[in-house]
Every structure is written in structure tokens, then in C-alpha cells.
């Protein structure tokens, strides 16, 4: 969930919570938590019902629970101070971040205006000579773009400067420029391969791996996800080189070596740990406002951050006890959030089956107001558990495809089987592989469900599955 979406929910929650704290105590049947959760919170504050008293006691133990949760996080080496997320700046000339800022401005001030079919160009597509010529014209007319792009991708580090406490300040640099850089590199790679310059095409596409690593080096979940998208584009570009080169053992060896030497996994653990720090900072800002100016300030800060309108709330009837209860509720909520996310962080490096078991064991419940904020701050991570395996599977499939092409025999046949060194991370067994006709093959992962069989010859790979079919069925090109 985006930070502004989080605060939009939190703003509404805090506003309603503040309003209900000023109401008279509810009597009789408790409000429906699903339909009116904040009225239920106020009911808890005043009710003598044993179950309500028990939940209230949990809220009242919030400060102690939060202290314990923070201590456990620090013991695991996790960071709770957002300012510590700022990495030292590299020496001048070794930092890609300023170059990406410059690239973003260059493309905004003077767009390339690449046609839709070239965003990016892909191997195996039915491009006409005229279409390739049009893209080549743009490429040769704007050499400064690719010079700057190469400089950025080749830089050893990428460290932007952020005001980490102000989560709604500008991201430095913009995340959009990384995806644009990845697409431009892939287009350039396709042009090089179309000219038969496969050595430079492989070298250029290797830059795509570094772009993915650069964007994911900032410890946030959104950076990680953009990095994953860039990494997927880069690997697909390597696959496209194999397709454009035909059954060329020399090119296949270069692709295989480039992946083995330059491709590196992105860290889900780093991303989750950074999000723990940032989302805790959100609640710390709410506490600061609550401490300085009371409940109206808490609503004001959240509403401003979320870009939503302030509600019309009568705060004249709130008491010191209301403020204390608000603090306790925030503390109890954050304690649950920290403990849950800490478990996910520790599980992120586990093997797939163990990681899935932890990520899918949701402890949150709708039956208690203690989980209102954690449910907002902790979106569903079930699919996130599979993300490292998906990246590994795509890498293995492209490598295995390169290996199969490298084994092309003089009589025009691909190998009957592949060596078992290419493992499917979803099954811990060899990747699926079979020949298709005299001049084709498919190599594939069984996928998250463990049931994908590579599909049918001549058909596109279904969404969500990972396969490399050779030769590629040419696709119609949008003009």
C-alpha cells in the first residue's frame, strides 16, 4: 500500500476515533466493529463487559508492549530511526543518482517521442524495416540521452538524498526514471542485435541488471518492486538476444556468462526492514502532534499528509483520559505491527516453503480494534513470499535456454534433455524442458502452483508463468 493511501485510511480512522472519544459512553449491545469500529473503541473505553475489559487492558498495556517490540527489533539489528536509512554519499563521479536526476529532466524537457512499438523494442517481433529505421533515427539524433544513460548505469553506486522523516517529500531520484532507463536500454540492445552486433548487445543489456540493483538499493518496498520490474525487463532482453541471434552457440555463451557474472538477487529483507522504519515514523509523527496539540492536531497532521479534508469534530468534550487512551491505542497498534513485520523480515531469507508458511499465517483479525491499524499498515504479503522465487526462476529459465541453444548440434537438433543444474525454485527439481519439433524447445518453471507444463507450441506463455520458448512465435507489432 502506498504511503499516501495508508495515511488516507489512517486519517479517516483518527478523525472518527477522535470524534467518538467525545461521545457519551455506549450502553447495552456493543456497536458492530465491522460497520462502526471507532464507536466500538469508545465502547471499550467505558464498558464493564468482561470481554471489553480484557481488550481494554490490552490497549492499556500498549506502552509496555511497544517497548518490548522495539527492543526485539533492535536486537535483530533492525533500524527504527528513519535518518539512519540515509546512506553515505559516494565520491563524486561514482554516484548514479545525480545522473538519473539529470536524465529525468532531459527527457521531460525534450521527450524522445519513441513510437509505441519501441517502448521498448523486443526481439522476435515483426518490425518492418521502416519501423527499425524510425527508431534508429531517434537513437542517432539524440546521442546525449544514451551517453548519460550509460554513465548512470555504469556508476558503482546510486545514493539519493532524502528527508527520511518527511516521507512525503520528493523521492530522489524519481522512481519512474529507472523504468524508463530500463526500457531505453532494452530498445538500444534490440537495435544492436538487429545489426548483428551481439557482443555489444549483451554488454549493453548487462547494464539493465545494474539499473535494477541501483533502484532496489534504497530500502523501501516500492523501490524493491520497481527493481523487480526492471530486473524482469533486463532478463527478458537477454532472452531476446538469444532469439534474434538464432541458434548461435557463441552468443548463447556470452549471454550465459553475462547473467552468471552480473545478475544478483534483490533483497526482500532490506525492503521490508526499511518499510518497518518508515511506517513506524508515520505513527511517531502522529504521537508528536498528539503530544503537542492534542487530538485536533493528530487529525490535522494525518489529514494534511493524506490530502483529505478535515472533518467537523467537536473536541470541546474530550478529556485527558481520552488523550491517554489514544496514546495507548497507538502504542498497542504499533507493537502488533512491529512484531508481525519483524517475523516477516526474519522469514524473508528462508527457503520458499518455510517463507510461504510464515507469510501466509496472518495473525491479524477483524474481531479486535487492536488490529485496525496493523491491518492497514500490513497489506497482504502472500504473493510477496513468492517474489524471490519468481526472480530466480526467470534467471534459471533464461540460463537454461542459453544452455540449450549452446548445445545445438551440427545436424540441427537441440538436446533431448538439459543437465540437472538448472533447478526450479518452486519445486527444487530440474526445470521443465522438452523439444518441440525438429528446431524448437521450451524450458519452463512449474510456477507458484507447481502445475505449469510449459503450455502448447506456438502459444504465448500465460500471465504469471515463466517460460522460454524457442523459436519465439512472432507477434504483431502496434504501429
C-alpha positions in Angstrom: 0.0 0.0 0.0 1.4 3.5 -0.9 2.2 5.7 2.0 -0.5 8.3 1.0 -3.1 5.5 0.8 -2.0 4.4 4.2 -2.4 7.9 5.6 -5.7 8.4 3.9 -7.1 5.4 5.8 -5.3 6.4 9.0 -6.7 10.0 8.7 -10.2 8.8 8.5 -9.6 6.4 11.3 -8.1 9.0 13.6 -10.8 11.6 12.8 -13.5 9.1 13.6 -11.7 7.9 16.7 -11.3 11.5 18.0 -14.9 12.2 17.4 -16.1 9.1 19.2 -14.0 9.8 22.2 -16.1 12.9 22.8 -19.4 11.0 22.8 -21.2 9.7 25.8 -20.5 6.0 26.7 -22.4 3.4 24.8 -24.6 1.2 26.8 -26.2 -2.2 26.1 -25.2 -4.1 23.0 -21.7 -3.1 21.7 -21.5 -1.4 18.2 -20.7 -3.6 15.2 -16.9 -3.5 14.8 -17.1 -4.0 11.0 -19.7 -1.2 10.5 -18.6 1.2 13.2 -15.1 0.3 14.5 -14.5 3.6 16.2 -17.7 3.6 18.2 -16.6 0.1 19.3 -13.3 1.6 20.5 -15.2 4.1 22.6 -17.5 1.4 23.9 -14.4 -0.4 25.1 -13.1 2.6 27.0 -16.2 2.7 29.1 -17.8 -0.8 29.1 -17.8 -3.2 32.1 -18.4 -6.2 29.9 -15.7 -8.8 30.7 -14.6 -9.2 27.1 -14.5 -5.5 26.5 -12.5 -5.1 29.7 -10.0 -7.6 28.5 -9.4 -5.8 25.2 -9.2 -2.5 27.0 -6.5 -4.0 29.2 -4.6 -5.0 26.1 -4.8 -1.4 24.9 -3.7 -0.1 28.2 -0.6 -2.3 28.1 0.3 -0.7 24.8 3.3 1.3 26.1 4.9 -1.7 27.7 4.2 -3.9 24.6 5.7 -1.3 22.3 8.8 -1.0 24.4 9.2 -4.8 24.2 8.6 -4.9 20.4 11.1 -2.1 19.8 13.7 -3.9 21.9 13.2 -7.2 19.9 13.6 -5.3 16.6 16.8 -3.6 17.7 18.1 -6.9 19.0 17.7 -8.3 15.4 19.7 -5.4 14.1 16.7 -3.6 12.6 16.6 0.2 12.4 13.9 2.3 13.9 15.4 5.8 13.3 14.5 6.9 9.8 17.5 9.1 9.5 19.8 6.1 9.7 18.4 4.9 6.4 20.4 7.7 4.6 23.5 6.1 3.2 26.8 8.0 2.9 27.2 9.7 -0.4 29.7 8.1 -2.8 32.7 10.1 -4.1 31.9 12.5 -6.9 31.7 10.6 -10.2 30.7 7.3 -8.6 27.1 8.2 -7.8 24.4 7.4 -10.3 21.6 9.3 -8.5 22.5 12.8 -9.8 22.8 11.4 -13.3 19.3 9.9 -13.1 18.0 13.3 -12.0 19.6 14.9 -15.0 18.3 12.2 -17.3 14.7 12.6 -16.0 14.9 16.4 -16.6 16.4 15.8 -20.1 13.6 13.5 -21.1 11.0 15.8 -19.7 12.3 18.9 -21.3 12.8 17.2 -24.7 10.9 13.9 -25.0 12.3 11.2 -27.3 8.8 10.6 -28.7 9.5 7.0 -29.4 6.6 5.2 -31.1 4.5 2.9 -29.0 6.0 -0.3 -30.5 9.5 0.9 -29.4 8.7 1.2 -25.7 10.8 -1.0 -25.7 11.8 -2.7 -28.9 11.8 -6.5 -28.3 13.5 -9.4 -30.1 11.2 -11.7 -32.0 8.7 -9.1 -33.0 7.6 -8.4 -36.6 9.2 -5.0 -37.0 9.3 -3.6 -40.5 12.5 -2.1 -41.9 10.7 1.3 -41.8 9.9 0.9 -38.1 13.5 0.0 -37.2 14.8 2.9 -39.3 12.5 5.3 -37.5 13.8 4.2 -34.1 17.4 4.3 -35.3 16.8 7.9 -36.5 15.7 8.9 -33.0 18.7 7.0 -31.5 21.3 8.7 -33.7 19.6 12.1 -33.3 19.8 12.1 -29.5 23.1 10.6 -28.6 23.3 12.6 -25.4 20.5 10.6 -23.9 22.2 7.3 -24.3 25.6 8.7 -23.2 24.1 9.9 -20.0 22.1 6.7 -19.5 25.3 4.6 -19.9 27.1 6.8 -17.4 24.3 6.3 -14.8 24.0 2.6 -15.3 27.8 2.1 -15.1 28.2 4.1 -11.9 29.2 1.8 -9.0 26.7 3.2 -6.5 23.3 5.1 -6.5 22.6 7.1 -3.4 20.0 9.8 -3.4 19.4 12.3 -0.6 16.1 12.1 1.1 14.5 13.7 4.1 13.6 10.3 5.5 11.5 11.8 8.3 9.4 13.6 5.7 8.0 10.6 3.9 6.0 12.9 1.5 9.0 14.9 0.3 10.3 14.3 -3.2 11.9 10.9 -3.8 15.4 11.5 -5.0 15.6 10.5 -7.8 12.2 9.7 -9.1 11.4 6.0 -9.4 9.9 6.5 -12.8 13.2 7.3 -14.4 14.6 3.8 -13.6 11.9 2.0 -15.5 12.3 4.4 -18.4 16.1 3.8 -18.3 15.5 0.1 -18.4 13.2 0.3 -21.4 15.6 2.6 -23.3 18.5 0.2 -22.7 16.4 -2.7 -24.0 15.5 -0.8 -27.1 19.2 0.0 -27.7 20.0 -3.6 -27.2 17.5 -4.7 -29.8 18.9 -2.3 -32.3 22.4 -3.6 -31.7 21.3 -7.2 -32.1 19.4 -6.3 -35.3 22.7 -5.1 -36.7 24.3 -8.4 -35.8 26.4 -6.7 -33.1 25.7 -9.3 -30.4 28.8 -8.7 -28.3 27.8 -5.1 -27.6 24.1 -6.1 -27.3 25.0 -8.4 -24.4 27.2 -5.8 -22.8 24.6 -3.2 -23.1 21.8 -5.4 -21.7 24.0 -6.2 -18.7 23.6 -2.6 -17.7 19.9 -3.4 -17.1 20.9 -5.6 -14.2 22.7 -2.7 -12.6 19.7 -0.4 -13.0 17.6 -2.9 -11.1 20.2 -3.1 -8.3 20.5 0.6 -8.2 16.8 1.3 -7.7 16.5 -1.5 -5.1 19.4 -0.3 -3.1 17.2 2.2 -1.3 15.5 0.2 1.5 11.8 0.6 0.7 9.3 -1.9 -0.6 8.3 0.3 -3.5 12.0 0.5 -4.5 12.2 -3.2 -4.3 9.1 -3.7 -6.5 10.4 -1.3 -9.1 13.7 -3.1 -9.0 12.0 -6.4 -9.6 10.2 -4.9 -12.6 13.5 -3.6 -14.0 15.2 -6.9 -13.4 12.5 -8.8 -15.3 12.9 -6.4 -18.3 16.6 -6.9 -18.2 16.3 -10.7 -18.2 13.7 -10.6 -21.0 16.2 -8.6 -23.0 18.8 -11.2 -22.6 16.3 -13.8 -23.8 15.5 -11.6 -26.8 19.2 -11.5 -27.8 19.2 -15.3 -28.0 16.1 -15.2 -30.1 17.5 -12.6 -32.5 20.8 -14.4 -32.9 19.2 -17.7 -33.8 20.8 -20.9 -32.8 24.2 -19.3 -32.2 26.4 -21.1 -29.6 28.9 -18.2 -29.3 26.1 -15.7 -28.5 24.5 -18.1 -26.1 27.8 -18.5 -24.2 28.1 -14.7 -23.9 24.5 -14.4 -22.5 25.1 -17.2 -20.1 28.3 -15.7 -18.8 26.8 -12.2 -18.5 24.0 -13.5 -16.4 26.2 -15.5 -14.1 28.7 -12.6 -13.7 26.3 -9.7 -13.4 22.9 -10.8 -12.2 22.3 -10.6 -8.5 19.2 -11.2 -6.4 17.4 -8.2 -4.9 16.9 -8.2 -1.1 13.3 -8.5 0.1 14.6 -8.4 3.6 16.2 -5.0 3.1 12.9 -3.6 1.6 10.7 -4.9 4.5 13.2 -3.6 7.1 13.1 -0.2 5.5 9.3 -0.2 5.4 9.3 -1.1 9.1 11.3 2.1 9.8 9.3 4.3 7.6 5.8 3.2 8.7 6.9 3.5 12.4 7.9 7.0 11.6 4.3 7.8 10.4 3.0 6.8 13.9 5.7 8.7 15.6 4.6 11.9 13.7 1.1 11.3 14.9 2.3 10.9 18.5 4.3 14.2 18.3 1.3 16.1 17.1 -0.9 14.5 19.7 1.6 15.4 22.5 2.0 19.0 21.4 -1.5 20.0 20.5 -3.9 17.2 21.5 -6.4 15.2 19.4 -7.2 18.1 16.9 -3.5 18.2 15.9 -3.4 14.4 15.3 -6.3 14.7 12.9 -4.8 17.8 11.3 -1.4 16.2 10.6 -2.9 13.0 9.2 -5.5 14.8 7.0 -2.8 17.1 5.6 -0.5 14.3 4.8 -3.2 12.3 3.2 -4.5 15.3 1.2 -8.0 14.8 2.6 -10.4 17.3 4.1 -10.5 17.8 7.9 -13.7 16.5 9.5 -16.0 18.8 11.5 -15.3 17.5 15.0 -16.2 18.9 18.4 -13.2 18.4 20.6 -14.5 20.5 23.5 -15.8 17.5 25.4 -12.5 15.4 25.2 -10.7 14.8 28.4 -7.1 14.0 29.5 -8.2 10.3 29.8 -9.2 10.4 26.1 -5.7 11.6 25.1 -4.1 8.9 27.2 -6.3 6.2 25.7 -5.3 7.5 22.2 -1.6 7.1 23.0 -2.2 3.6 24.4 -4.1 2.5 21.4 -1.4 3.9 19.0 1.3 2.1 21.1 -0.6 -1.2 21.2 -1.2 -1.0 17.4 2.4 -0.3 16.6 3.6 -3.1 18.9 1.5 -5.6 16.9 2.7 -4.1 13.6 6.4 -4.3 14.6 6.2 -7.8 15.9 4.4 -9.1 12.8 6.7 -7.4 10.4 9.8 -8.5 12.3 8.6 -12.1 11.9 8.2 -11.5 8.1 11.7 -9.9 7.9 13.3 -12.8 9.6 11.4 -15.2 7.4 12.3 -13.4 4.1 15.6 -15.3 3.8 14.1 -18.7 4.5 13.6 -21.4 1.7 10.4 -20.9 -0.2 8.2 -23.4 1.6 9.1 -22.1 5.1 8.8 -18.5 3.9 5.4 -19.1 2.5 4.2 -20.7 5.7 5.2 -17.6 7.7 4.0 -15.0 5.1 0.6 -16.7 4.8 0.0 -17.2 8.5 -1.9 -14.0 9.1 -2.4 -13.3 12.8 -4.4 -10.1 12.1 -8.2 -10.3 12.9 -11.2 -8.1 12.3 -12.6 -9.0 15.7 -10.4 -6.5 17.7 -9.8 -2.8 17.3 -6.1 -3.6 18.2 -5.7 -4.8 14.6 -7.3 -1.8 12.8 -4.1 0.0 12.1 -1.9 -3.1 11.6 -4.3 -4.4 9.0 -3.9 -1.1 7.1 -0.1 -0.9 7.5 0.4 -4.6 6.7 -1.1 -5.4 3.3 -1.4 -9.0 2.2 2.1 -10.4 1.8 1.0 -13.9 0.5 2.2 -13.2 -3.1 5.3 -11.3 -1.8 6.6 -14.6 -0.4 6.9 -16.0 -3.9 8.7 -12.9 -5.4 12.3 -14.1 -4.7 11.5 -17.5 -6.3 10.0 -15.8 -9.3 13.1 -13.8 -9.9 15.3 -16.9 -9.5 13.0 -18.9 -11.8 13.2 -16.3 -14.6 17.0 -16.2 -14.3 17.2 -20.0 -14.4 14.9 -20.3 -17.4 16.9 -17.8 -19.5 20.2 -19.5 -18.5 18.8 -22.9 -19.4 17.5 -21.6 -22.7 21.0 -20.3 -23.4 22.5 -23.6 -22.5 20.1 -25.5 -24.8 21.0 -23.1 -27.7 24.6 -23.6 -26.9 24.2 -27.4 -27.3 22.7 -27.0 -30.8 24.3 -29.8 -32.9 25.6 -29.6 -36.4 22.7 -31.7 -37.7 20.3 -29.1 -36.4 19.0 -30.6 -33.2 18.6 -29.3 -29.7 19.4 -31.6 -26.8 16.9 -34.1 -25.7 17.3 -33.0 -22.1 19.2 -30.5 -20.0 21.6 -31.0 -17.2 20.0 -31.0 -13.8 22.0 -28.0 -12.7 19.1 -25.7 -13.7 16.8 -26.0 -10.8 13.2 -24.8 -10.4 13.0 -22.8 -7.2 9.3 -23.6 -7.0 9.8 -27.3 -6.9 13.5 -27.8 -6.0 13.6 -30.1 -9.0 15.1 -29.6 -12.5 13.3 -27.1 -14.7 10.9 -28.5 -17.2 12.2 -28.9 -20.7 11.2 -30.6 -23.9 12.0 -30.3 -27.6 9.2 -29.0 -29.9 9.6 -30.3 -33.4 13.0 -30.5 -35.1 14.0 -26.9 -34.5 12.4 -25.8 -31.2 12.2 -26.3 -27.5 10.6 -24.9 -24.4 12.1 -24.6 -21.0 9.8 -23.6 -18.1 9.2 -23.3 -14.4 6.3 -25.2 -12.7 5.3 -21.8 -11.2 3.8 -20.9 -7.8 1.1 -23.6 -8.1 3.6 -26.2 -9.2 1.5 -27.3 -12.2 2.6 -25.4 -15.2 3.7 -27.7 -18.0 5.2 -25.2 -20.5 2.0 -24.7 -22.5 1.5 -25.5 -26.1 3.8 -24.9 -29.0 3.0 -21.7 -30.8 1.1 -20.3 -27.8 2.1 -17.3 -25.6 3.1 -18.1 -22.1 0.1 -17.5 -19.8 0.3 -14.5 -17.4 2.1 -15.3 -14.2 4.0 -18.2 -15.6 7.7 -18.3 -16.6 8.9 -20.0 -19.8 11.3 -19.6 -22.7 10.0 -21.0 -26.0 12.3 -21.1 -29.0 11.8 -20.0 -31.6 9.5 -17.2 -30.5 6.2 -17.0 -32.2 6.4 -13.6 -33.9 3.9 -11.1 -32.6 2.0 -8.4 -34.5 3.5 -5.0 -33.9 1.4 -2.0 -32.9 2.3 0.9 -35.3 
